[in-house]
Amino acid sequence: MRFNRSIAISGALAIVLAACGATPPAATTAPTAAASATLDPITKQWNDLVAAAKAEGALSVLGGPEGSQQDGAWYDAFGKQFGIKVTFGGGNAADVKTRVLAERAQGVYTVDISGQGGTGTQGFVDAKIVQPLAPLIFMPEANDRSKGFYYDKGPIWSDADRQFCQYVALEANVNIGEFYYNSQKVSQAEIDSLKSWKDLLDPKWKGRIVIGDVATGEAATDRTRLWMAVGQSWFDTLIRTQAPKIVAYGDERTYADGVARGDFQVAIFPPGTASLQAAMTAKLPVARLERTLTEGAPHTGAQRMCVMDHPQHPNAAKLFANWMLMKDGQAALNQFTQRPDRLALRSDVPQGIIKDAPFQRVQHKPLIFDDASAPEFIKARADSQTFLKNLFAELKIVPGK
């Protein structure tokens, strides 16, 4: 597989997480034979694993299009801490799955970690090319969720079987789904008039809305949460009567450029938010709704992580599976994530670059959490996609046309 981005990494732990304020693990080299006798079994296992991973010297990570732009620095932090070269690449979920399966059919295994979005992750789970995750995570710091984590009821799984892929971050949501708009084409009075997602069904919004290809699987989490909150009839009316522009699957650039130009005035179910965020940074007339609508904003798991069933670098993959939930990995996530409203699962690491608003939202007790691996969520996800596929077929909708 040819990856988009190669991260050549070297250096010591002090370089990487000084800004995070994180405490390094006990040791990053294997102990001497004399010292081994005095180490507890877990510490020895950790030190041996670090040594084996450093000997492999590499880790290959596969993400989605958005992750390629926004998650790389987090993987950099892992590589710098342990002196491991991390190669990171990503792309459209369907293309990535086709490439990986074609490689594996030839006996070629180049991927260690899958960090894709919902569609890509589920595709790997369905293809049975990821391995059970829990047996790889042996460090008590990563396993004990009863202390130091915002969500204290155990691992947050992203797959229905609750065994292959875990979330490593929380999404401290402003709303059930992402909501952007063109600040020159939509007046402040119009924005202030929006109290509920149902208000988007008002005739004044007809022809002004853009959405991703929700029938194929775009913005699946947003789609599912809204299905559970406002029901099938909301989607039916939105598609039938509001004439939304529907961009092709994965076409984040067209979506964001159209919002920036004012071709699309209200933007929901985005293919990704990186380009929208970049437009805001560039002071283009793109804004994000920062007020919570009446349907609320439950927090959710974010950033799925799975280990491939035949990793090219098994020790580095196992090391990463522990690190990603330990204080160092979680502190690095807060320090380097480029995703709005996303922050570490752990409550015992520094705030890093996380903005005050999402950081403060997760401090409220009790934590309201939406479990994406719960049966009702999984059913809503399947029902909503089936309904929208049939609706698109009935209306002869071709996204991107």
N, C-alpha and C positions, 0 to 999 in steps of 0.2 A: 504494500500500500504506500502511496506517496502522500505524505502528510503536508499540511499547509504551513506548519510552523515548527521549527526546531529550536529548543532551548538548551544551549550549552551551558552547563552549570558547574561551578566549582566554588569552593570557599567554605568558611566555617559558620557554625550556628550563630555566633555573635553578630555576624554581618546581617543575617536575615531578619531576626525577630527583635532586635534591640528596640525598634520603634513600636513593636507590639507590646512590649513589656512582658513577654511570655517567658516562662521558666522552662529550660530545656529538659528533656528526659534525662534519666539518671546517668546514662553513659552512651557514647556513640561508637565505641570500639569494643572489640571482644576483650574480656579480661585475660590476664595471664593465668597459667595453670594453677599457680599458688593462690591467686585471688579468687578463682572460680569456686574453691571449696568454701569460701566464706559468704558467697552471694546466695540470696534466697532464690528459689527456682524461677520465679517470674522475672527477676532482674537478669538472671543468667540467660533465660530464654530470649529476653529482649536484646541483650548485648550480642548474643549469637546471631539473632536475626539481622541486626544492624550490620554486623560484619559480613554476613552472607549477601545482604542486599548491596552493600558497597562493592563487594567482589563482582556481582553482576554488573553494577555500574550504570544501569539504565532502567527507565520506566517509560512505557508507551501508553499514552492516554488518548482516548477518542471521545470527542464531545459533539455538540450540535453547532449550528451556525452561530448562534448567539454566544454560546460558551467560548467559541474560538476568539471572540472579541473581548469577553468580559471576565473570564476565569483564569487566564494564563498566569497571572502574577501569583495566584494562590499555589499553583503547581510549581512555579519557580521557587517559592518558599520551601517546599518540601525538598526539592533538589538541592538547594543551597545548604539546607540544614545537614543533609547526609552526604553531600558530595556525589550526587547521582545525576546523570544526564537525563533530563525529562524531554521526551518528544511529544508534542501535543498537536492534534489535528482534529478537524471536524467537517461537517457538511450536512446536506439534506439527509434526513433519516432514511428514506428509501434507497438513496444512492449508497450511503454508508453500509447499510445492511447487505445490499447486493455485492459490494466489494468484499466485505468481510467473509460472507458465505462462500464466494467464489475462491478466495484465498484458502479457506479452510478445506474446501473440496479437493484442493491440491496438496493438502497436508502442510500448509503454511500458516503459522500462528504468530501474528505480529502485534496484537493488542493485549495489554495487561489490564487496563482499567477502562470501563465505560462510564462516562459522565454526561450522557445525553439527556435530552428533554423527554417528555412523556411518551411520545410516539416512538422515538428511537429506542428508548429503554424497554418499552413493552415488546417491540419487535425482537430484541435480543432475548428477552425472557421467553417469548413464544417459540423462538428458534432453539431454545435450550442450549445456549452457548455461554451462559454465565453460571457460576457455581454458588452454592449456599454460602452466605457471607458470615453468619454467626460463628462457625468453627474457626475462622481466620482471626477473629478479634479476641485476643486473650488478655490484653492489658486491663486490669481492674479500672483504671482511670477512664477507659473508653466504654467499659461494660456497665459500670454502676451508674445508672441513670437516676438514682434516688437522691443524689446531691450534685449540685453544680450544673444542672441542666434546667432550662425553663420548663420543659415538658418532662415530668418525672415518672411517667407511667410506662417507661420502657422504650425500646427502639422504635423509631418512626419508619415504617416500611412503606415502600412505594409500589410493591407488587402484591397482588391478591393472595399469593401463597405465603406472604410474610417471611420470606427466607432468602431472597436473592439480592435485593437492592434496598439500601437505606438512604434516607435523606440526611444531609450533613448540615443543613441550615434551616432557619425559620424565615418565612415570608411574613413580615409584620404589615399586613395589608392595610391600605387606606380604604379599599372597597373590595367587593366580591371579585371584581375583574378590573383590568387596566382600562383607564379612560383618559384619552388625550384629546386635544382640540386645537384648532387654529385660532389664536387669540385675536386676529384681525377680522376674521369672518364670523366669529361667534361673539356676541356682545357679553359684557359682564352681567347684564340683566338677564340674558338667556341662561347663562351658567347658574346664576343665583336662583332661577326659577326651577332648576332641576332638583327635586327632592328625592326621587326614586328612579330606579331603572325603568319603571313603567312609563315615566314621563317622556322617554325617548320615542314612545309610540304616538305622541302628539303629531298631528299632520304637519306642523311647522318644521319638523325635522326630516320630512320626506325628501329623499335625494341628496341629503347632506351627510350621510353616514358611510363610513368605510369599515369593512370587517375582513378578517383573514378567512381562509378556506376552512371554515368550521366543519364542513361535511367530510373533509378528508382527515381532520384531526388537529387543525391549527388551534392554538390556545385552548387545549382540551380541559385544563383545570378551570379556567375562567368559565368555559362553556358549561361544565358540569355543575359548578357552584351556582351559576345563574339558573340552570335547569331546576335545581333543587329549591331555589329561592322564589322564582317567579313563574316557573312552569312552562309546559309545552306551548301554551297559547301565546305567550310572549314571543317566543321564537317564530311561531307561525305568522303572527302579525308583523313582526319586524321584517321578515323576508318577503312576505306577500304584499304588504302595503307601503313599506317605507323605502322601497327601491334602493337598498344599500349597494354601494360598489363593493365587489368581492374580488380581492386580489388573488393571484395564483399562490398555491401552496409554497411557503418559504420565501416569498418575494417581499422581504422586509424593506428593501430599498425603495421599491415603487410605492409601497404603503407610506413610508415616512416622507419621501419626497412630495407625494401628493398632499399630505397634510401640511407640509411646510409651504407649498405653493398656494394652498387654499382650494385645491381641486376637491379635497375631502375636508370636511369641516369638523366632524366628530369622529373619533377613531376608537373603536373597541375591538376586542378579540385580535390583537396584533400578532403577526408572525414572529415578532421579537421586539424588544424595546431598545436595543442598543442604538439603532439609527435615530429613533425618536429622542433619546437622551442626548445624542451627539448634536442634533438640531437645536435642542434647548441650550446646550453649552455654547453653540455658535451664535446664540442670540437670534435665531430665526423665530418666526411667530408660532411656535409650538409650545403648548402648555399642558400640564397634567392636572387633572382634577384632584385637589388635595383635601377635599371635604368628603366625609363619609356619608353616603346616602342611607336611606332608611332601612335598607335590607341588611345593613351592618357590614362587618369586616372580620370574619374569623381568621385567626392565624392558621397557617398551613405549613407543612413540610416543604422544603425546597432543595434543589440541587441533588439529584439522584446519583448514587455511586454504586457500581457493581464491579465485581472482579470476574474476569473471563475464566472459563472452565479449563483452558489450556494457556495460561499466561506465559509469554515468552520469558518473563523475568519473575518467577513465582515468589522469590523472597522479597524483592522490591515491592511487588503487588501486596503481599501480606503486610509489610511494613507500612505501606500507605494506608491500608484498610484500618490499621490501629491509629496511626497518626492523625487521620482525618477527624477522629472523634476525641482525641486527646487535647490537652490544653494548648500545646504548641500549634497543632493544626487548626484548632478553632480560633485561636488568637490571630493566626495568619489570615484566616478567612475575614475576620473583622477588619484587618489592616489593609487587605488588598482587593476585596470584592468591588466590582464596578457596577453592581446591580442595585437599583434603588429598592429600599425596603427589605433587603435581604441581610440577615445577620446570623452569627453563630448560634448553634443550639445551646451552647454552654452559657450559663449566667456568671461564671467565675473567671471570665477573661476580659481584658480591656475593651472599651468601646471602639478603639481604633478610629477608622475614618467614617464609621456609621453615623449618619446624621441624627440629630437629637430626636426628631419626631418619631422615626421608627424605633429607636432605642427606648424611648419612653413608653411607646405603645405596649411593648412586651413586658414592661415592669408592672403593669396593672394586674391585680389578682381578683378573682381567679383567671388564669389564662384560658381564653376561649380558643379551642383548637378544633380544626376540621381535619379528620383522618381520611386521607385519600385511599387507604387500603381497606376501609370499612365496607361491608357488603352493600350498604345503601348508596355509598358514593360510587362504587364500581358499577352498580346497576344503572345509576343515573348517567354515568359516563357512556355506557353502552347504549342506553335508550336514546339519549340525546343525539348521538352520532348516527344511529340508525334512522331516526326521524328526519334529521337534516339531509342525509344522503337521499332518502326517498323524496323529500321536498325539492331538493335541487334537481333530481331527475324529472319530477313532475313538471316543474317550471322551466325545464331545459336550461338551467343555469350552468354556464361554463366559467369558472373563476378565471379572472384575468382578461376576459373578453369584453 
